[in-house]
Amino acid sequence: MTDGGWSDWSSWNMCPVTCGVSMVTRSRSCDNPAPRMFGRQCMGNDKEWKTCEVLKCQGQSMQKVAFYASIKVDIDGTSANKPFVFNNVITNVGGGYDPSTGVFTAPTDGLFVFSLTVRQWSSSSKGNEGHFSIKKGDIVVMRVYPDMHSKDHEFDTASGTTVLELSKEDTVYAVADNSGKYIEGSEGFSTYFSGYRIG
């Protein structure tokens, strides 16, 4: 039996933007040695991410776009595939987020980061597990899964982040994948949606 071991990290890849902030990655493989004869797989991640920044933009100006909003009150019964309306707006630079609909509309082309955090309460009538998504247009691009493991009257919080390349007027929003779930909002900033342009 041989347990797996990590290779050395690769070099960081090149920053993909010529102006502003983005992300780079590096990777490693579980092949030093590879697990054999029921040996254990390597523990930990095979990829790492970090931000990269190009400060000299050579006369280019990047439009600032950022929003951060939470829900003010609990949602007693979600509606499947209907955008969550995060109506407690903290930041809305560039005006891309519409607090009346819950939809972000890209005011410019660019690379954007979006994050979703959902705090769900469980009961036998509301269910113990929820599925929530970020959509770009009609396409799901990320999901989070609060799960109270069949326990009633418990809370669980799930978060996720995605990086999207958008064209001007593309829309991004968060939805519940199923109806009838109970989402906490009255506990300050427990359920929120945010996004910002990085390049």
N, C-alpha and C positions, 0 to 999 in steps of 0.2 A: 504494500500500500504506500502510495506517495501523495502527500498533501501538495496542493498547488502553491506556487510562489509568484509574486509579482515581478514583472520585468521593470527596468528603469523607465521613468517617465519620458515620453517623447518631448521634443521642443514645442514651445507654444507656437500656435499658428499665427500668421500675420494678421494685424488689425485690418478688418474688412472695410473701414471707412477712411476717407481722406480728410475728413473734417468732423470733429465732435467726438462722441463716446460710443463704443460698441463693446462686444465681448469676444474673447479668444478662448481656445480650449487646448488641452493637451491630454494624451491618453497613455494607458499602459495595458499590458496583457497578462493574463494568468497562465504564463507558459514558462516560468523560470523556477522550478519545473512545472509542466502541466500536470494536473491531478491524474493519478492512475490507480486502478484497482480499488475503486471506492474511496479514494483519498478526498479530503475536503477541498472545496472550491476556495478561492482567495476571498478574504473578508475585506470589505471596503468598496470604494468606487473605482471604476476603470476610466473615468473621465473627471477632469477638473476644469472649472470655468473661472475667469476673472475679467474685470473690465479693462479695456484699453482706451487710450485717449490721444487724440491728435489735436494739439493745442493751436498750432499754426494753420489757420484755415485759408491762407493765401487769398484774402479778399472775399471769401465766401461768407455769407451770413446764414446761420441755421435758425429757422423759426422755432421758438420755444413752444412746446406743447406738453402739458401735464395736467392730470386731474386726479382727484382723490375724493371719494364720496362713500358714505355709509347709509344704512337705513335707520330711521329714527324710532320706529316702533316694530314690535314683533309681527311676523307674518303668520297668521293662523290658517294655514292651508294654501300651499303654493299652487300655481297653475302651470302645467307642463308647457315648456317651449315658449312661454311668454316672458319678455325681458323683465328682469328685476329692475325696479325703479329705486335707485339709491338716491334718496332725495335730500340727504344731509351733506351738501357740497362743502368741502373744506378748501379745495384747490381746483381751479378750472382755467389754467393759463392757455390761451389760444382759443377758448370757447368751443372745443370739440365735443365736450360731454353735455348732453341734454338731460337735465334732472327731471323733466316732465315725462320722458319716454324711457330713460335708462340706457339710451344708445349713444355710443361714441362714434362720431363721424370724422374721419381723418381730414384735417384742414389742408394737408400737404402730403406729398409723397414722403416716405421715409421708413426707417426701422424703428419699431416701437416695442416696449415691454409692457405687458399687462399682468396684473395680479388679482386673484380672487380669494377671499377668505369667507367661509360660511360656518356659522355656529348653529347647530340643529339640536332640538330637544326631541326626545323619543317618548312614545307611548304606544300602547297596543292599538289605539285608533289611528295614530299619525304615522306609525312605522318606526323602525329602529335603524334604518339605513337610508341615505339619500344620495342621489347622483346630481351633480351640478356642473354646468359646462360654461366655457367661454366660446362664443361663436364669432367667426368672421363671415359676415353675410349669413348664409344658411349652413355653413360648414363648421362642425365642431372642431376646435383646435386644441382644447385642453379640458380635462375633467378632474373634479375632486370628489371624494367619497367619505363624508362623515359616517361613522358606523359605531353604534352603541352596543354591538354584539348581543342583541336580543334582550338588553336590559331596559326596562321602562323607567321613565322619569330621570333620565340621564342626559347630559350634554356632551357633544363632541364637536370639535372644530377641525376643519380641513382647509388647507391652503394650496394654491398652485400658481405657477408663473409661466408665461409663454412669451416668446419673442416672435414678432410678426413683421413681415415686410408689407407695407400698405401703400396703395395708390390713393391719391386725393379722392375723397367721397366714399372710400370703403368704410363699412360699418363694423363695429365690434361691440358685443354686449354679453351679459351673463344671464343664464336661464336655469330653471329647475328642469331636470329631465323627467320628473314624475310629479303628479299632483298630490295635494293633501298634506305636505310636510309642514312642520312648525319650525320657523326660523327666528332666532333671537336677534332683535335689533335694539331693544330698549336698554340693554347693558352696553354702555357707550363703546362704539367702534368695534363691536364683536363680529359684525358682518359688513364687509366693505369691498369695493372695487376700485382699482387704480390703474393708471397707465401714463406713460411718458415716452417722448421721442428721444432716441439715442443717436440717430444718424440719418 
